[in-house]
């Protein structure tokens, strides 16, 4: 990534013709210097951020605020990959510091929630850019396909269906079975009736193209708020699959204990859960600083991958980082 910025070392008087004459030449010393400078700057930013996190963990909020001001002057969400990830983590620390300062006056520092449509659109972009979500879809679909062997009536309960991006892949492999399905139903939970209706239409059209007998039932809300499992409409002889795509953008299930009880009473053939490979058990009793370092490693890798794949000027990358990853970091 640093090599892409070597052109910044040209003198300001260098015109286009000079650049053209030199474009095929190597500048090992300049390149090495640029790499060293970039690396040193990144290490300095990360050191400041970790020091700031340590201050927050030990309630030295004044010292943390001073470091956060210094960090905000040297990095932004529009810079290099290390600058971007440090900027978002610094914003999260700033929100934590302010919340702590105001804890005596209010219970929680509230932020304007991101509209669900923007979150879904950003997740769809992330899905198109990254293999991570696609791989989780593929793995879950394969487990579901194997669990449904010999079944001809299927009911999938998706605890957060969003745009239903996972299910066309499953439809494909189910349609290829020698034994055809009598019915396949999806009950999809979500916060928006409009998004659910749109998802249902898209899935119905796709199922029709494969001659699959399909039904979609939208439920606005969360499974933990369902008081009567009969609302989910399980039918005799149906194989039931519960799918939970867990993430840290928002609460998917509502009351966790009630959600587990509802799922238990459904007695599903299979439960698939997809979650991020980000552990909160750091071996230190779940302390803030341990979780912070774990999260910093995790998201630094994601930011590097997006930056290398799309470049630092990509609007799609910025959308995913700002709406999806930065929101997860704050949570």
MARMAR-811773 format. One line per field, with one value per residue (C-alpha): x, y negated, z negated; residue number from 0. Coordinates in Angstrom, 1 decimal, always signed. Each point is the difference from the previous one (the first is absolute). Last residue first. Example, Ala and Ser with C-alpha at 12.3 -4.5 7.8 and 13.67 -1.06 7.14 Angstrom:
% residues 2
x: +13.7,-1.4
y: +1.1,+3.4
z: -7.1,-0.7
seq: 1,0
***
This chain:
% residues 331
x: -20.8,+2.1,+2.2,-3.1,-1.3,+3.4,+0.0,-3.5,-0.8,+3.3,+2.1,-2.5,-0.8,+3.8,+0.7,-2.8,+1.3,+3.4,+2.8,+2.3,+0.1,-2.5,+1.7,+3.0,-2.2,-2.7,+2.6,+1.9,-3.3,-1.0,+3.4,-0.1,-3.5,+1.2,+3.2,-1.8,-2.9,+2.4,+1.9,-3.2,-1.3,+3.2,-0.2,-3.6,+0.5,-1.8,+1.6,+3.5,+0.0,-1.2,-3.5,-1.8,+0.9,-0.4,-0.6,-3.3,-3.1,-2.1,-2.4,-1.8,-2.7,-1.2,-3.0,-1.8,-1.8,-2.2,-0.2,+3.8,+0.0,-2.7,+2.0,+3.2,-1.7,-1.6,+3.5,+1.5,-2.6,+0.2,+1.4,+1.9,+1.5,+1.9,+3.2,+1.9,-0.7,-1.8,-1.5,-2.4,-1.7,-2.7,-0.8,-3.3,-0.9,-3.7,-2.1,-2.8,+0.2,+1.9,-1.8,+2.4,-2.8,-0.5,+3.1,-2.1,+1.7,+2.3,+2.1,+3.2,-0.6,+0.5,-2.3,-1.9,-0.9,+0.0,-1.3,+1.4,-1.4,+1.7,-0.9,+3.3,-0.2,+3.6,-1.1,-2.9,+2.5,+1.8,-3.3,-1.1,+3.4,-0.2,-3.6,+0.7,+3.1,-2.1,-2.7,+2.6,+1.7,-3.3,-1.1,+3.2,+1.6,+0.5,-1.0,-0.5,-2.1,+1.2,-2.1,+0.9,-2.6,-0.5,+3.7,+1.3,+1.9,+2.9,+1.4,+1.1,-2.7,+1.4,+3.5,-1.3,-2.4,+2.9,+1.9,-3.1,-0.3,+3.0,-0.8,-3.3,-0.1,-0.1,-0.9,+0.8,-1.3,-0.5,-2.5,+0.3,-2.9,+0.5,-2.3,+1.5,+2.6,+2.2,+3.2,-0.9,+2.9,+2.5,-1.5,+0.0,+3.7,+0.8,-2.0,+1.8,+3.4,-0.9,-1.6,+3.1,+2.2,-2.0,+0.3,+3.8,+0.5,-0.1,-1.1,-3.5,-0.9,+1.4,-2.2,-3.1,+1.0,+0.2,-3.5,-1.4,+1.5,-1.2,-3.6,+0.2,+0.4,+3.2,-1.0,+0.6,+2.3,-1.0,+2.5,-1.4,-1.3,-0.1,+1.5,+2.4,+1.0,+0.9,+3.8,-0.2,-2.1,+2.5,+2.9,-1.8,-0.9,+3.6,+1.1,-2.3,+1.3,+3.6,-0.8,-1.4,+3.0,+2.5,-1.6,+0.1,+3.6,+1.3,-1.8,+1.3,-2.1,-3.7,-1.3,+2.4,+3.4,+2.5,-2.1,-2.5,+2.8,+1.3,-3.6,-0.4,+3.3,-1.2,-3.4,+1.7,+2.1,-3.2,-1.8,+2.5,-2.7,+2.4,-1.5,-0.3,+3.7,+0.9,-2.1,+1.9,+3.3,-1.2,-1.1,+3.3,+2.0,-2.2,+0.6,+3.8,+0.1,-1.8,+2.3,+3.1,-1.3,-0.9,+3.5,+1.8,-2.0,+0.7,+3.7,+0.3,-1.8,+2.3,+3.1,-1.2,-1.0,-0.5,-0.4,-2.8,-2.1,+3.0,-0.5,-3.8,+0.4,+2.2,-2.5,-2.8,+1.8,+2.2,+0.0,-1.8,+2.9,-0.9,-0.5,-3.8,+0.6,+1.0,-3.6,-0.9,+3.2,-1.5,-2.8
y: +1.6,-2.9,+2.4,+1.6,-3.4,-0.8,+3.3,-0.2,-3.6,-1.8,+2.9,+1.3,-3.4,-0.9,+3.2,-0.7,-3.6,+1.3,-2.6,+2.1,+3.0,+2.8,+3.2,-1.2,-2.4,+2.6,+2.6,-2.5,-1.2,+3.6,+0.9,-3.2,+1.0,+3.2,-1.2,-3.0,+2.2,+2.2,-3.0,-1.6,+3.2,+0.3,-3.6,+0.3,+3.0,+3.3,+2.0,-0.3,+3.0,-2.2,+1.3,-2.5,+1.9,-1.3,+2.6,-1.5,+2.0,+2.4,+2.2,+2.9,+1.9,+3.3,+2.4,-2.7,+0.8,-3.1,-0.1,-0.3,-2.9,-1.9,+0.7,-1.3,-3.2,-0.5,+0.3,-2.4,-2.7,-1.8,+2.4,-2.2,-2.7,-2.4,-0.4,+2.6,+3.1,+3.3,+1.6,+2.4,+2.8,+2.3,+3.0,+1.9,+3.2,-0.1,+3.1,-1.8,-3.8,-2.7,-3.3,-2.4,-1.6,+3.4,-0.9,-2.4,-2.8,-1.2,-2.9,+2.2,+0.7,-3.6,-2.4,-0.2,+3.5,+0.9,+3.3,+1.2,+3.0,+2.0,+2.9,+0.2,-0.2,-1.3,-3.4,+0.0,+0.2,-3.1,-1.9,+1.0,-1.0,-3.4,-0.6,+1.1,-2.3,-3.0,+0.8,+0.4,-3.3,-1.8,+1.6,-1.2,+1.4,+3.6,+3.6,+2.4,+3.1,+1.9,+2.8,+2.8,+2.4,+3.3,+0.3,+2.1,+3.2,+0.1,-3.1,-2.8,-2.4,+0.3,-1.0,-3.1,-1.1,+0.1,-2.5,-2.1,-0.1,-1.9,-3.4,-0.1,-3.8,-0.3,+3.5,-0.6,+2.9,+2.2,+2.8,+2.6,+2.3,+3.0,+2.7,+2.8,+1.3,+2.9,-2.0,-3.2,+0.1,+0.2,-3.0,-2.0,+0.7,-1.0,-3.1,-1.0,+0.4,-1.8,-3.0,-0.2,+0.0,-2.7,-2.1,+0.2,-0.2,-3.8,-2.6,+1.2,+0.8,-3.3,-1.8,+2.0,-0.9,-3.7,+0.2,+1.8,-2.6,-2.9,+1.4,+0.6,-3.7,-0.7,-0.9,-3.5,+0.4,+0.3,-0.6,+2.2,-0.3,-3.7,-2.6,+2.0,+2.1,-3.1,+0.3,+3.7,-0.4,-2.6,+2.4,+2.9,-2.3,-1.0,+3.6,+0.8,-3.0,+1.1,+3.5,-1.5,-2.3,+2.8,+2.2,-2.7,-1.1,+3.6,+0.5,-3.3,-3.2,-0.8,+1.1,-2.5,-0.1,-2.5,-2.7,+2.5,+1.9,-3.0,-0.8,+3.6,-0.1,-3.0,+1.6,+3.2,-2.0,-1.6,+3.3,+1.8,+2.6,+3.0,+1.6,-3.5,-0.7,+3.4,-0.7,-3.3,+1.8,+2.5,-2.8,-1.9,+3.1,+0.8,-3.5,+0.2,+3.4,-1.3,-3.0,+2.2,+2.3,-2.9,-1.6,+3.3,+0.8,-3.5,+0.3,+3.4,-1.3,-3.1,+2.2,+2.6,-2.5,+2.1,-1.5,+0.7,-3.1,-2.3,-1.6,-0.1,-1.7,-2.7,-0.5,-0.5,-2.7,+0.3,-3.4,+1.3,+2.4,+3.7,+1.7,+0.2,+2.4,+2.6,+0.3,+3.1,+1.7,-0.4,+2.4
z: -20.0,+1.3,+2.0,+1.5,+1.1,+1.5,+1.9,+1.6,+0.6,+0.4,+1.2,+2.4,+1.4,+0.3,+1.9,+2.4,+0.5,+1.0,-0.2,-2.3,+2.3,+0.5,-0.7,-2.0,-2.1,-0.6,-1.1,-2.2,-1.6,-0.8,-1.5,-2.1,-1.1,-1.6,-1.6,-1.5,-1.3,-1.9,-1.4,-1.1,-1.6,-2.0,-1.1,-1.1,-2.1,+0.9,-2.8,+1.3,+2.3,+2.9,+0.0,+2.2,+3.1,+3.5,+2.6,+1.0,-0.3,+2.1,-1.9,+1.6,-2.0,+1.4,-0.2,-2.0,-3.3,+0.2,-3.8,-0.2,+2.5,-2.1,-3.2,+1.6,+1.1,-3.5,-1.5,+2.5,-0.3,+3.4,+2.7,+2.5,-2.2,+2.3,+2.0,-2.0,+2.1,-0.3,+3.1,-1.7,+2.0,-1.4,+2.1,-0.3,+1.9,+0.5,-0.6,-1.8,+0.5,-1.9,+0.2,-1.6,-1.9,-1.7,-2.0,-2.1,-1.9,+2.9,-1.4,+0.0,+3.7,+0.9,+1.8,+3.3,+1.0,+3.7,+1.4,+3.3,+1.9,+2.7,+2.3,+1.9,+3.8,+0.2,+1.5,-2.5,-2.9,+1.4,+0.3,-3.5,-1.5,+1.6,-1.1,-3.6,-0.2,+1.2,-2.6,-2.8,+1.0,-0.1,-3.3,-1.6,-3.2,+1.1,-0.5,+2.9,+0.1,+3.0,+1.5,+2.3,+1.3,+1.7,+0.7,+2.8,-0.5,+2.5,-1.6,+2.3,-1.2,-3.5,+1.2,+1.8,-2.8,-2.5,+2.1,+0.4,-3.8,-1.2,+1.4,-1.9,+0.1,-3.8,-1.3,-3.6,-2.1,+3.0,-0.6,+2.8,+0.5,+2.3,+1.4,+2.0,-2.4,+0.9,-0.4,-1.7,-2.4,+2.9,+1.7,-3.2,-0.7,+3.6,-0.3,-3.2,+1.7,+3.1,-1.9,-2.2,+3.1,+1.6,-3.2,+0.0,+3.8,-0.2,+2.6,+0.9,-3.6,-1.2,+2.5,-1.2,-3.6,+1.0,+1.6,-3.1,-2.3,+2.1,+0.1,-3.8,-0.6,-2.1,-3.5,-1.3,-2.9,-3.7,-2.8,-2.8,-3.5,-0.2,-2.4,-2.1,+3.0,+1.9,-0.4,+0.6,+3.2,+1.2,-0.5,+1.7,+3.0,+0.3,-0.2,+2.9,+2.0,-0.7,+1.3,+3.2,+0.5,-0.8,+2.7,+2.5,-0.7,+0.1,+3.5,+1.4,-0.2,+0.4,-3.4,-1.6,-1.6,-1.4,-1.7,-1.4,-1.7,-1.9,-1.2,-1.0,-2.0,-2.0,-0.6,-1.3,-2.5,-1.3,-0.1,-2.2,-0.8,+0.1,+3.1,+1.6,-0.6,+1.4,+3.1,+0.5,-0.3,+2.6,+2.3,-0.4,+0.8,+3.0,+1.3,-0.5,+1.6,+3.1,+0.2,-0.2,+2.7,+2.3,-0.5,+0.5,+3.1,+1.4,-0.8,+1.6,+3.1,+0.1,-0.3,+2.5,+2.6,+3.1,+3.5,+2.4,-1.0,+0.2,+3.4,-0.5,-3.3,+1.5,+2.8,-2.6,-1.9,-3.1,-1.7,-3.0,-0.7,+0.3,-3.4,+0.5,+2.9,-2.6,-1.1,+1.9,-1.4,-3.5,+0.8
seq: 330,329,328,327,326,325,324,323,322,321,320,319,318,317,316,315,314,313,312,311,310,309,308,307,306,305,304,303,302,301,300,299,298,297,296,295,294,293,292,291,290,289,288,287,286,285,284,283,282,281,280,279,278,277,276,275,274,273,272,271,270,269,268,267,266,265,264,263,262,261,260,259,258,257,256,255,254,253,252,251,250,249,248,247,246,245,244,243,242,241,240,239,238,237,236,235,234,233,232,231,230,229,228,227,226,225,224,223,222,221,220,219,218,217,216,215,214,213,212,211,210,209,208,207,206,205,204,203,202,201,200,199,198,197,196,195,194,193,192,191,190,189,188,187,186,185,184,183,182,181,180,179,178,177,176,175,174,173,172,171,170,169,168,167,166,165,164,163,162,161,160,159,158,157,156,155,154,153,152,151,150,149,148,147,146,145,144,143,142,141,140,139,138,137,136,135,134,133,132,131,130,129,128,127,126,125,124,123,122,121,120,119,118,117,116,115,114,113,112,111,110,109,108,107,106,105,104,103,102,101,100,99,98,97,96,95,94,93,92,91,90,89,88,87,86,85,84,83,82,81,80,79,78,77,76,75,74,73,72,71,70,69,68,67,66,65,64,63,62,61,60,59,58,57,56,55,54,53,52,51,50,49,48,47,46,45,44,43,42,41,40,39,38,37,36,35,34,33,32,31,30,29,28,27,26,25,24,23,22,21,20,19,18,17,16,15,14,13,12,11,10,9,8,7,6,5,4,3,2,1,0
***
